[in-house]
Amino acid sequence: EHHIERMLSTYQLAPELLELEITEAALIMDDPMTSRTLEYVSRIGVRIALDDFGKGYSSMVYLQRYPINVIKIDRQFATHITDDAKAQAIVKSILYMAGEFNLTVVAEGIETLRQLDTFRTLNCPSIQGYLFSHPVPADVMESFLLREILYPIEACSLSSDTVPRFSVSGKVRMLTHHTQSFELPFSDIEAHRTSTRALYFSTKTSLPLSDATFEIRLSEGLQLVTCTVTITGQQDEQYIGEYTNPTEAEQIMRFFQSLRYRP
């Protein structure tokens, strides 16, 4: 118990900014020590989140017995939420109960845009999952915060698999090589996915992997976006074009987000 207070003091963190998670499984034994610890933690202002809510056991009893501030809806509901009316009904009841108890609700396991849209329709206030990002190092998280916006992984096709989820036609031409400028014609490319740092694309034209910059144009319908990249390598027969301009990277991200998702 006192360890938490020491950590708050060491890092000069306000108690209400710290949230501790406890699973339903940890509450099954009804240990008096657990009850005392949770009461103490709540008393000093630290928030308590009940993880895996609805997975089983006695969820409602725990809300009555312990000083819970947040409930996290178990990911099993997200798995079936888009097509299962029963799952949607259960989530609705959880959200209603949370409103009556003045509890914060977080839906766990959100990994697709359809799941996000369904929970949004159900008026779920917060989500958690790999939809926007997998776990990242602190420096990457800092860059996310500085950008103030994240685009869904599915929309931008930042998946861990190697199967392209988009095939967007475009053009590429080399602008400079070893500081020398060129006026070369465009070659055809297919852009497959993007991140905040690089565009992944394929082309039948052989491109130099270093000391060169390229102009890329992507189009879909009436939309046309351009960017300048340097090719840093290849992966799964795709070139990795690192953006040279953050504003252009933002435009490409918005472009990919606007595309209709095709699995």
C-alpha positions in Angstrom: 0.0 0.0 0.0 2.7 2.5 1.0 4.6 1.5 -2.1 2.0 3.3 -4.2 2.3 6.4 -2.1 6.0 6.4 -2.5 5.8 6.0 -6.3 3.3 8.9 -6.4 5.7 11.0 -4.4 8.8 9.9 -6.4 7.2 10.8 -9.8 5.2 13.7 -8.5 2.0 12.2 -9.9 -1.4 13.3 -8.8 -3.3 10.2 -7.4 -6.3 10.7 -9.7 -4.0 10.3 -12.7 -3.0 6.8 -11.7 -5.3 3.9 -12.6 -4.8 0.4 -11.3 -6.4 -2.5 -13.0 -7.6 -5.6 -11.2 -9.2 -8.7 -12.9 -12.3 -10.4 -11.9 -10.3 -13.6 -11.3 -8.3 -11.7 -8.5 -11.6 -11.0 -6.7 -13.0 -14.6 -6.7 -11.4 -15.6 -3.4 -12.9 -12.6 -1.5 -9.7 -12.1 0.4 -10.1 -9.4 3.2 -6.6 -8.2 2.3 -7.7 -7.4 -1.3 -10.7 -5.5 0.0 -8.6 -3.5 2.5 -6.0 -2.7 -0.2 -8.6 -1.5 -2.7 -10.3 0.6 -0.1 -7.0 2.2 0.8 -6.1 2.8 -2.8 -9.5 4.4 -3.4 -9.2 6.6 -0.3 -5.9 8.2 -1.4 -7.5 9.1 -4.8 -6.1 6.4 -7.1 -8.7 5.1 -9.6 -9.5 1.4 -9.8 -10.5 -0.4 -13.0 -12.1 -3.8 -13.1 -10.7 -5.6 -16.1 -12.4 -8.4 -18.2 -15.8 -7.2 -17.0 -18.6 -9.6 -18.0 -16.3 -12.5 -18.7 -17.9 -14.5 -15.9 -18.1 -15.0 -12.1 -20.0 -12.3 -10.2 -19.4 -9.0 -12.0 -22.3 -7.2 -10.5 -21.5 -8.2 -7.0 -18.0 -6.8 -7.3 -19.3 -3.4 -8.3 -21.4 -3.4 -5.2 -18.7 -4.7 -2.9 -15.5 -2.8 -4.1 -14.7 0.9 -4.8 -14.6 0.5 -8.6 -14.2 3.5 -10.8 -13.8 2.0 -14.3 -15.2 -1.2 -15.9 -13.5 -2.7 -18.9 -15.8 -4.7 -21.1 -14.2 -8.0 -21.9 -12.9 -8.4 -25.4 -15.1 -11.4 -26.1 -18.0 -8.9 -26.7 -15.9 -7.0 -29.3 -15.3 -10.2 -31.1 -19.0 -10.8 -31.8 -20.4 -7.3 -31.4 -21.0 -6.5 -35.1 -23.2 -9.5 -35.9 -24.5 -10.7 -32.5 -27.7 -9.1 -31.2 -27.3 -10.7 -27.8 -23.8 -9.3 -27.4 -25.1 -5.9 -28.3 -27.9 -6.2 -25.8 -25.5 -7.2 -23.0 -23.2 -4.3 -23.8 -26.2 -1.9 -23.7 -27.2 -3.2 -20.3 -23.6 -2.7 -19.1 -23.5 0.8 -20.4 -26.9 1.6 -18.7 -25.8 0.2 -15.4 -22.5 2.0 -15.6 -24.4 5.3 -16.1 -26.5 4.6 -13.0 -23.4 3.9 -11.0 -21.4 6.8 -12.4 -18.7 4.5 -13.7 -16.4 5.0 -16.7 -16.6 2.3 -19.4 -13.9 1.1 -21.7 -14.5 -1.5 -24.4 -11.5 -3.8 -24.8 -10.2 -5.6 -27.9 -11.3 -3.2 -30.6 -9.4 -4.1 -33.7 -11.6 -3.3 -36.7 -13.5 -0.2 -37.9 -16.8 -2.2 -37.8 -16.3 -2.9 -34.2 -15.5 0.7 -33.5 -18.6 1.8 -35.4 -20.8 -0.6 -33.5 -19.6 0.5 -30.1 -20.0 4.1 -31.2 -23.6 3.4 -32.2 -24.1 1.9 -28.7 -22.7 5.2 -27.2 -19.8 3.5 -25.6 -17.5 6.4 -24.5 -14.1 4.8 -24.7 -12.3 1.9 -26.5 -9.1 0.0 -26.1 -7.4 -2.3 -28.5 -5.0 -2.6 -31.5 -7.2 -0.6 -33.9 -5.0 2.5 -33.6 -1.7 1.0 -32.5 0.1 -2.0 -31.1 2.2 -1.4 -28.0 5.0 1.1 -28.8 8.1 2.4 -27.1 7.9 5.6 -25.1 9.6 7.7 -27.8 7.0 6.6 -30.4 4.2 7.3 -28.0 5.6 10.8 -27.5 5.5 11.3 -31.3 1.8 10.2 -31.3 1.0 12.7 -28.6 2.8 15.5 -30.5 0.8 14.7 -33.6 -2.5 14.9 -31.6 -4.2 12.5 -33.9 -4.0 8.8 -34.8 -5.5 7.0 -37.7 -6.9 3.5 -37.4 -4.5 0.7 -38.3 -7.1 -1.0 -40.4 -7.8 2.1 -42.4 -4.1 2.6 -43.0 -3.3 -1.1 -43.4 -0.6 -1.1 -40.7 -1.1 -4.8 -40.0 1.6 -7.2 -39.0 0.7 -9.5 -41.8 2.4 -9.2 -45.3 -0.8 -9.3 -47.4 -1.5 -5.8 -48.9 -4.9 -4.6 -47.9 -4.9 -1.8 -50.5 -3.7 -1.6 -54.0 -3.7 2.1 -55.0 -2.4 3.1 -58.4 0.2 5.7 -58.5 3.3 7.1 -60.2 6.9 7.6 -59.1 9.8 9.4 -60.6 13.3 10.1 -59.3 14.0 13.7 -58.4 17.7 13.6 -57.2 20.5 11.0 -57.0 23.8 11.8 -55.2 22.7 15.5 -55.1 22.2 15.6 -58.9 18.7 16.6 -60.1 16.8 14.8 -62.8 13.8 15.3 -65.1 12.7 11.7 -65.6 9.3 10.3 -66.7 7.0 8.7 -64.2 6.8 4.9 -63.7 3.7 3.0 -62.5 3.5 1.9 -58.9 1.0 0.2 -56.6 0.8 1.6 -53.0 -0.2 -1.0 -50.4 0.1 0.5 -47.0 1.4 3.4 -45.0 2.7 4.4 -41.6 3.4 7.7 -40.0 6.9 7.4 -41.4 6.9 5.4 -44.6 4.9 4.4 -47.7 5.1 0.8 -48.9 4.7 0.3 -52.6 5.7 -2.0 -55.5 6.8 -1.3 -59.0 8.3 -3.1 -61.9 10.9 -0.4 -62.2 14.2 -0.9 -60.4 14.8 2.0 -58.0 18.1 2.9 -56.1 17.9 2.3 -52.4 20.1 5.1 -51.2 21.1 8.7 -51.9 18.0 9.4 -53.9 14.7 11.2 -53.5 11.5 10.4 -55.4 8.2 12.1 -56.1 5.1 9.9 -55.7 1.6 10.6 -56.8 -1.4 8.5 -55.7 -4.9 8.8 -57.0 -8.3 7.2 -56.3 -11.3 8.6 -58.1 -11.0 12.4 -58.0 -8.4 12.4 -55.2 -4.8 13.1 -55.9 -2.0 13.3 -53.3 1.7 13.7 -53.7 4.7 13.2 -51.5 8.5 13.0 -51.6 10.3 10.0 -50.2 13.7 8.4 -49.8 13.8 4.6 -50.2 15.3 3.0 -47.2 15.0 -0.6 -48.1 12.6 -3.4 -49.3 10.3 -5.7 -47.5 8.2 -8.5 -49.0 9.0 -7.2 -52.5 7.8 -3.7 -51.6 9.9 -0.6 -51.5 9.9 1.3 -48.2 9.7 5.0 -49.0 10.4 7.2 -45.9 8.6 10.5 -46.0 10.7 13.6 -46.1 7.9 16.0 -45.1 5.6 15.4 -42.1 2.8 17.5 -43.7 2.9 15.3 -46.8 2.9 12.2 -44.6 -0.2 13.5 -42.9 -1.9 14.0 -46.3 -1.1 10.4 -47.3 -2.5 9.1 -44.0 -5.7 11.1 -44.6 -5.9 9.7 -48.2 -5.6 6.1 -47.0 -8.1 6.7 -44.3 -10.6 7.9 -46.8 -10.4 4.8 -48.9 -13.0 2.1 -48.7 -11.6 -0.8 -46.8 -11.1 -3.9 -48.8 -10.2 -7.1 -46.9 
